[in-house]
């Protein structure tokens, strides 16, 4: 039986991020998605080709102070998420994850989803910086492009 686009994205997420074997990573589940929506409705984006989602982009709005603690290895990705308060002005954005099914890659979907989300978030929050923990050269390049287009300095986490 052929997997649905949704099932294929879930499988891709497991392959790329291996969240289940790394407790420091944010394991996206319905509760996490609900809290992200409370942070800002534009933090979660999807592109649907009419047959279900073919791409997801997840951003986390947070503070510069928490961004710096994460970049300095003082807190994990999961802690970054859990420590980010609700109902405040956010000044940093974590380019958390982007997943695109293979046959839809290199079409600008990630860039368009992320840029649209950042523009919407900026209407409510004075973003001053972007940061990323890239899992692939493609992810690194996408983050650089998005930050450049958004006019935000990009900071990178490294183990």
N, C-alpha and C positions, 0 to 999 in steps of 0.2 A: 504494500500500500504506500502511495506517495504521501509524504508529509506535507502539511499545510505550510504556508509562508510563516505563520506564527510559530509553529513547531520547529521549523528550520531556524528561525531567529533565536529561539530558546536554546536549541542545540549549538548554534554558533556561539552564543554567549558562554555556554559551558566550556566549549573548546578553547575560546580565546582567553577568557578571564579565569577559568578554573576556580571560581569563587568558593566552591564547596571545600576545597583543600587549602584555602588561605583565609583564616578567620579575621585578618586585618582589613579585608575588602568588604565593601558594602554589598550585601546579598539582596538584590532588588526583589521585593515581594509586594503583595497588595498594601501592607502597612507602610512600607517605604514609599510607594507610589502616592499613597494618600498624604503623607507628610510632605513630600515634594510639592504636591499640588497646593498645600497650605503655604509653603515657602513662596511659591509663585506658580500660577497655572502654566506658564511657558517652559517650565523646567523639563518637561517630558514631551517629546515630539515624535511623530511617526509619519512615514510616507506609505500610503496604501496604493497599490496599483490596480485596485478594484477586486483583487483576489486575496486581500489581507495585507498586513504590513510587510514591507520589503526592507524597511530601514527604521531604526530607532536612534534617537539622540537624547542623552540624559545629561542635564547640566545641574549643578548644585550652586545655588546662591549662598554666599557666606560672607564672612568678614575678613579684612586684611590680616587681622591678628590671628585668626584661626588658619588662614592660608599660610602664614609664616610658620606657625607651629607645625603644620603638616609638612611643609617643605624642609624644615629643620629636623624631621623625623621624631618630633616630640609626640605626635598623635598619628593614629592610623586613618585610613580613608573612612572606616566605619565610625571612628571617634569624631572625625571632622563633621560628618553628617549628624551624628547624635548631639554634638556640642553646639551646632549652629542653632541659635535661638529663632523662634518664630516671631513675626510681627515687628521686625526692626528694619532699618535701612541697611541693605547689603551693599558692600563696595568691592566685592571680589566674586569671580565666577569660576567654578571648577568645571573644566571640560571633562566630565566624568567618563562618559562612554558613547561610542557610536558603533552601531552594527549595521552592516548593509549586506544583503544576500549577494553572492558572488556575481551573478549575472546583471546586477544593477550598479556595480561599482564603477568609479571613474566617470560618473555622470553629473557630479556636483550635488547629489542629494544631501550628503552630510553637511556640506558647506551651506546650502540653502536652508536646511532645517535649523542649523545652529545660528546662522545670521538672523533669520527671522525671529527666533526665540530671544536672542540677545537684544535685538531692537525693541521687542515688546517689553522685556525685563527692564531695559534702560528707561522706559517711560515712568517706572516706579522706583528705580534704584540707581544711585550714582556710581556705576561700576568704574573702578580705577585699574583693575588688573585681572588677568586670566591666568589660570594655572592648569597643569596637566600631569598625569602619570601615564605616559604613552606605553602601550603594550606591543607596538609594532612600528616599523619605519613609516608605514602609511598613516598610522594614528598620529605620529609625531609631525609629519608633514601637514596633515589636516589641521592639527592644533595651531601650527605656525601660520597657516593660511587664514584661519578663522580669526586669530588674534590680530593679525596684520589688517585684515579687512575691517575689523571692529575698532581698530585704532587703540588696542590695549596692549600693554607690555605682557609678554608671556613668560611665565616662570615654570620650570620643569622639575618634577620630583625625580630623584634618582636614589636607588638603594645604596 
